[in-house]
Amino acid sequence: MIEIKVSNDQVDRAMRELKRKLIKEGLFKELSRRKFNIKPSLAKRLKRAQAEKVRKKEARRERERMTR
């Protein structure tokens, strides 16, 4: 359970902190993913595409690290 303490009536700051924690947990991505039912074949395709995106990002970071 996420707990945010509000001090000195700084509700805006507490709301920003809560939003940051929810984003970090992946709650908003999960909500958008569950909004509609996804067929298993489409889910596999999306998962494969996401994995490819992660691999490319890691490879790019590795190349940048090697050139430094």
N, C-alpha and C positions, 0 to 999 in steps of 0.2 A: 504494500500500500504506500502510495506517495504521500508525503506529508510536507507541507510548506508552512513555515511560520511567518506570520505578518507582524512586523515590528514598526512602531511609530506611524501607524495608519498608512503604510506604503503598500496599498493594495495593488497598484499598477505594477510595481516591481515584483511583487509576489506572483502576479498573473504571468508576467514574462518568464519568471523562473519555472513556473509550472508548465508553461507551454514548451520551454526548452527541454525539460525533463521528459515530457510526453513524446516529443519529436525524437529524442535520443533513444527512448524505449521502442520506437517504431509503431506507436499506437495509431497515428494518422494513416500510415501506409496500410496497416492491417484493416482499418475501417474502410478505406477506399477499396481494398481488395475484396472484402466481404460484402460490399454493397450489392453485387450481382453474383449469381452462380456462374462459375466458370467450368466448362466441360474439361474432363481430365486431359484430353489431347491438347487443348489450348493451354492448360496449366503446364504441361510438360514443355511445350514450345516456349512459353514465357520464361520458364525456369532455365531452359537451355540458353535463351537469349541473354538473360541476366548473368549467367555464368560466363558467357563469352565476353560480356561487357566488363566484368570484374577481371578476367584474365588479361584483356587488352590494357586495362588501367594499370594492373600490376606490372605488366611487361614495359609499359611506358615509363613507370616510375623506376624500374630497374635500369632501363637504358639511360635515364637522366642521372641516376646515381653512379653509373659506370663512367659517364663522360666527365664527371666532376673531379 
